[in-house]
């Protein structure tokens, strides 16, 4: 199993992020709100410039609002915990998503709690979301 979290697995471009916010389905597993939707296929000229095997079945972004968590140190810590929880469990969703959907699935994970969480709470929320994706790709 590959537990790396590569740059091509991150949802970074503003067009895709706004598409997920506008069209995404909401999954709420406290303290994380997940928005997910299949992304539109990339233009052929973009695909031609990418190296072989760099299209990821799931592209994900993590967000912790400043309104909820005031200190940047705490926001960054929560984002690190969310990335780590995803990185350790992402191998479970890749096969089911690849067979069900030819394009990438765009996901945004938004922390909605008001306090600094334990890692186990974030891990459980991520686990519930990945179970949902496995059951209904």
C-alpha positions in Angstrom: 0.0 0.0 0.0 1.1 3.5 -0.8 0.4 5.9 2.0 1.9 9.0 0.3 -0.2 12.1 -0.2 1.1 13.5 -3.6 0.4 16.9 -5.1 -1.8 15.5 -7.8 -4.1 14.2 -5.1 -4.8 17.7 -3.8 -7.7 19.8 -5.0 -6.0 23.1 -5.7 -7.3 24.9 -8.7 -10.0 27.6 -8.0 -12.3 26.4 -10.8 -12.5 22.9 -9.3 -12.9 24.2 -5.8 -15.8 26.5 -6.7 -17.4 23.6 -8.7 -17.3 21.4 -5.6 -18.8 24.2 -3.4 -21.6 24.8 -5.9 -22.5 21.3 -6.8 -21.2 19.1 -3.9 -23.2 16.7 -1.8 -22.9 17.4 1.9 -21.9 14.7 4.4 -21.7 15.7 8.0 -19.6 13.7 10.4 -18.9 15.9 13.4 -16.5 17.8 13.6 -16.0 17.7 9.8 -18.3 18.7 7.0 -17.5 17.0 3.7 -18.5 18.3 0.2 -18.0 15.9 -2.6 -19.0 15.7 -6.3 -17.5 14.1 -9.5 -15.4 16.7 -11.2 -15.9 17.5 -14.9 -13.4 15.8 -17.2 -10.2 17.8 -17.7 -9.6 19.3 -21.2 -7.5 17.1 -23.5 -4.7 19.6 -23.7 -4.3 19.4 -19.9 -4.3 15.7 -20.0 -1.6 15.6 -22.7 0.8 17.6 -20.5 0.4 15.3 -17.4 2.7 12.4 -16.8 1.2 8.9 -17.0 -0.5 7.9 -13.8 -0.9 11.3 -12.2 -4.7 11.5 -12.4 -6.0 10.6 -8.9 -9.5 9.1 -8.4 -10.0 11.4 -5.4 -8.8 15.0 -5.1 -9.3 16.6 -1.7 -8.8 19.9 0.0 -8.9 20.7 3.7 -10.2 23.9 5.3 -10.4 25.3 8.8 -12.3 28.6 9.0 -10.7 31.5 10.8 -14.1 32.4 12.2 -14.1 29.1 14.2 -10.5 28.7 15.1 -8.8 32.1 15.6 -5.1 31.1 16.0 -3.2 30.1 12.8 -1.2 27.5 14.8 -4.3 25.7 15.8 -5.8 25.9 12.3 -2.6 24.4 10.8 -2.6 21.6 13.4 -6.1 20.6 12.7 -5.4 20.6 8.9 -2.4 18.4 9.5 -4.5 16.0 11.5 -7.2 15.9 8.8 -4.5 15.3 6.1 -2.9 12.5 8.2 -6.3 10.8 8.9 -7.1 10.9 5.1 -3.6 9.7 4.1 -3.8 6.6 6.3 -7.2 5.6 5.0 -7.3 6.7 1.4 -6.2 3.3 0.1 -9.7 2.0 0.9 -11.6 4.3 -1.4 -9.4 4.3 -4.5 -10.5 1.0 -6.0 -14.3 1.5 -5.6 -14.1 5.1 -7.0 -12.0 4.1 -10.0 -14.5 1.5 -11.1 -17.6 3.6 -10.6 -16.5 6.9 -11.9 -14.1 7.6 -14.8 -13.4 11.2 -13.7 -12.0 12.4 -10.4 -14.1 12.9 -7.3 -13.6 16.3 -5.8 -13.8 16.5 -2.0 -13.5 19.4 0.4 -13.2 18.7 4.1 -14.2 21.6 6.3 -13.6 21.6 10.1 -16.8 22.9 11.8 -15.9 22.3 15.5 -15.2 25.2 17.8 -12.4 23.6 19.9 -9.1 21.8 19.2 -10.0 18.2 18.7 -8.2 15.0 19.6 -6.8 13.1 16.6 -9.0 10.1 17.3 -12.2 12.2 16.8 -10.9 13.4 13.4 -9.8 9.9 12.5 -13.3 8.6 13.3 -15.0 11.3 11.2 -12.7 10.6 8.2 -13.4 6.9 8.7 -17.2 7.4 8.5 -16.8 9.5 5.4 -14.6 6.9 3.7 -17.1 4.1 4.7 -19.8 6.2 2.9 -17.7 6.6 -0.2 -16.9 2.8 -0.2 -20.6 2.0 0.1 -21.9 4.5 -2.4 -19.2 5.6 -4.9 
